[in-house]
Amino acid sequence: MNPAPKVSVIVPHYNDLAGLEICLQTLERQTLPRDQFEIVVADNASPQGEAAVAGVIAGRARLVIVREKGAGPARNGGVAASRGEMLAFIDSDCQAEPEWLEQGLAALADYDFIGGRVKVLVDDPARMTGAEAFERVFAFDFKTYITKKGFTGSGNLFCPRSLFEEVGGFRTGLSEDLEWSHRARAAGYRLGYAPLAVVGHPARRSWEELRAKWRRVNAETWGLSAGRSGRRLRWLLRNLALPASAVVHSPKVLASRELHTFGQRLRALGTLYRLRFWRLADSLRILVREP
C-alpha cells in the first residue's frame, strides 16, 4: 500500500452522477499536489448501482458503499475507509475552487476545525428563479453559521482525523452538522472560518426543491430539540416569529449585491415571505403530530 496521504477528501453521494462528475473534476484541479490527497466517494447505495458510480469515478477516487441511509452515515463510512491524517468534507453536488484544499489545511494552523466559504451557483445570473434569487441572498452563509451560531456545515469542513475520532461520527435524524459542531466545541475544540477555502453549491431552482429542503430542516431541528425542557413551548414561540422575521430580513434582499435587477429582488422577496409562512404552517403541523 502507498504511504498514507496528507488529507482524505470525503464525498458522500446519492443518486447524482452528473454532480459527482463535476465535483471530481474540480478536485482533480486542486493546487495541492495530487500525491498529498486521496478522494473517497461514499455512495449511499444509489439506485443506478455500484458499477455506474464506479464508471463515473473512473479511477479518480476510492469507492465505498454505505447502505445505512443518510449523508451522516455515508460520511462516517467514507472516513472509516480513508487513510489521511487530515479530513476534508465536501458534498457531491459541490464544486471546489482550485485552492480549496490548500487554504483549508492552512486555516487549521489557527483553529482545531474549520468551515470554508460557500458560493451559491445559478445557471443564468440574468434569469434567476425566485428560489435561486432567495438562495443567492440567504443560503449557505457559513460565515454567519461559524462566527455567530457556533457551527459549520459539513459540505465544507476540515478537521484532523484525531479530532473526528474523539468527537465521534455524524448522527442521523437531526441537523447532523450542527449537532456534530456542538459536540466538537463542547469537547474544547476551537471552530474557525476560512474564507479562502471556497466551494460552490448550486442553488435550488424551484419552490418544490426549496420546500423539500425546509421540510427536512424543520424535521431535523425538531429532532435536535428532543429532551429539552419546555420543548413544545419554545418551538411554538420560535416559529410564531417567522412571519415577522421576513419583514426584518427584507432590507437584506433590497441591499444584496448578489441580485442585480428589481425583478430579481421582487422574486426573492416573494419567496422569502412565502417560505416563512410555509415554515410556520409546517412547524405547527409537527407540533400537532409529534409527541
N, C-alpha and C positions, 0 to 999 in steps of 0.2 A: 504493500500500500504506500502511496506517496505521502510525504510529510503532511501533517495537518496544516490547512491554510490558516491565514491570519483571521479571516472572518467568514462566517457562513451566512449567506443570504437565504432567508426562509420565505417561500412564496406559497401561501395557501391558495388552492384553486378548486373551483367547481363550475363546470358547465359554461366555460367562456374561453374556448380555444383561440378565438381571434384576439381577445385581450391578452391572453397568455403569450401569444407570439410577439405582440408589440412590447410587452413587458420584458421578455427575454432579449429582444433586440436592443433595448435601452441598457440592459445590464451588461451586454457584451461590449457596449461602447464606453464603459467606465474608464476613468483616468487611472484608477488604482490598477497596478499590473495584474493581469489575469491569473497568474500563478499564486496570488495572495488571497484569492477568494474563491469559494465554491458556491454553487447555486443548488438549493434543494427545493424541488417542487413537491408540495404535499397535497396530493389530489384527494378530494373528499368523495371518492367513488362516483366520478362524473358519469352520466348516462351514456356518453359516447364510448366508454370503455377504456381500459388501460392502454391498449395498443394505439388508439387515436391520440391520447395525451402524449404517449412516448414519441409518436410521429411528429408532433409539434415541437417537442423538446429537442429532438434530433441531436442528441449527444451534448447539448449545451448545459445540462443540469442532471442531477440525480433525481429519480422519481421514486417517491414513496406513496403507497396507497393507504389512506387513513379512512376506515369505514365508519368510525363514530362520527355522527353528523355534527357539523358546526365548524366555523372558522377557528374557534379556540382549540378544539381537539386537533384540527389539521395543523395549526402552528406547533402545537406540542409534539405531534408526530414528526414534523419536519426537524425540530430541534433534536429529538431523540436520534434521528438518522444523520445528523450533521457532526462535523469534527472541529470546527473553528473555535478559537479562543474567544472571539467576539461574535455577537449575533446581530444581524440587521434584518428587520422585518419590513416587507413591502407586499401590498396586495396585488393579485394577478391582473387587475384592471388598471393598475397604476403605471406610470412611465417615469423612470428615474433619469434625472438630468446627469450629464457626464461626471460631475464631481461629487455626486451624491455619497458614494461610499467614502471617499477621501475626507470630505467635510464632516460627515457623521462620526467617523472614527476620531478625527481631530478634536471634535467637541467633547469626547469622552475624557480628554485630559483635564477638563474643568468640572465635569459632573459625573455622577455614577451611572445615570442612564439619561438618554435624551430623546426628544422628538424633533423632527425637522419641519420645514415649511411644506405646505401642500397647496399647489396652484390648481384652481378649478378650470378644467379644459372644456371648451364648447366647439361644436363642429363648425359653426359660422358665426363669429362675433358680431357680424352686422345683422344677423337674423336670429336672435335668441328667442326661444320659447319663454313663457312665464316661469316655468320650472328652472330653466337654465339661468335666467336673469336673477331669480331668487337665490340660487346656489352660488352664483358669482359673488353675491354680497355676503351671504351668511354661512356657506358650507365650509367645513374643514379648516376652521380658524384655529390652527394648532397653537399659535402664539397665545391666544386668549386661554385656550384649554390649559396650557402649561403654566403660564405666568399668573393667571388669576384663579383657575379652578383646580390646579394641582394634579392634572393627569395628562397623559399623551395618548393619542390614537395609536393603534397597533399597525396601521398601514405605513408608518414612517417612524420606526422605533429602533434604537440602538442600545445594546447593553452587553456587558461581559457575560459569558456563559456562567461564571461562578455566581453572579447575582441572580440570574434566572433560576439556577438550580436551588439557591437558598430560598427565594421567594416562592417558587413553585410555578406550575404552568397556568395557562388561561383556563377559566371555568366557563360553563355554559349556562344558558337560561337567564343571563343578566348582561349588563353592559360590561363586557369582558375586559376591555382596555382600561375603563375607569376603575373597575374593581382591582385589576392587577396593579395599576399605578398606585392605588391607595395602599395595597399590601406592601409594595416596594418602599413607599415613603414611610409607612408605619415601622418598617424594619430599619429605618435610619438612612436610607439611600436618598441622595440628592438628585432631583429632576431638573434638567435644563432644556432651554430652547436653542436649536441650531438652525438659524435662518438660511444658512448657505447649503444645508443638506436638503435638497429640493426634489420633490416628486410631483408629477401632475396626476390629477384624478378627474376622469370625465364627469361632467355634471349630469344629473338626472334630467332627462329630456321632457318628460310628460308629468301631468298631475298624478297619473296612476303610479308611476315609479316613485314619485315623491311621497305619496300617501303610503305606499308599501314600506318605505324606509321608516317613516314615523310611526307606523303601526308596530313595527319591530322595536323601535327605540322606546316607545311607551311601555310595551310589554317587558322589555329588559329593565327599564328604570323601576317599574313596579316590583319586579323580582329582586332588584338590588335593595329595596327598602324592607324586605322581609325581616321580621323580628324586631323592628324598631318601635319604640313606644309612640303611641299616637299616630301610627302609620296612616290610617284612613283619613283622619282629620288633616294631617299635613298634606297628603296627596290632594284632597279636595281644595284646600286653600291655595296651594301652589297652582293648580290648574285653573281655578276660577280667575286667576290673574292673567291668563293667556291673552284674552282679547285686548286688555289694557296694554299688555306688552307690545302688541302690534303698533299701537299709537306711539309708544316710547321709541320703537325701532324704526319708525317711518323716516325720520331725518337721516338715518344711516343709508337708506336707499337713495334718497334725494342727493346726498353728498358723495356717493360712492364713485370712485374713479374706475371701477370695473364696468360701469354702464355708461353709454355714450349718447343715447338719444332719449327724448321724452317718452317715446313709446316703450323702450326697454324699462325705464323707471316705472311707468304706469303698470306694465305687466308684472314687474317684480312686486310692486305694492299690492296688486290684486291677489297674487299668490300668497304674499305674507298674511293678509287678512283671512283669506280662505283657509289657509293651513292652520292658523292659530285657533279659529273657531272649530275646525275639524278635530284638532288635537284635544280641545276641551270636551267635545262630544265623545271622542274615543276614550278619554280618561274617565269620564263618568260611566261609560259602558263597563270598563274594567272594574271600577269601584262597585258597581252593582253585581257583576257576575263573579268576581273573585272573592275568596274567603278572606 
